[in-house]
């Protein structure tokens, strides 16, 4: 964290951690993941399986 302060990185107020330490998984919500999954699979499914 001292290095992040030295580089001038911004910090997340809620967690107190630098932005570079934020989890990549938190960038996508479950809803957005589900929509992307359905969009990718929809064309492959047969009409009776929808």
Secondary structure, DSSP 8 states (H G I E B T S, - for coil): -HHHHHHT--B-TTT--BGGGS-SGGGS-HHHHHHHHHHHHHTTS-GGG-
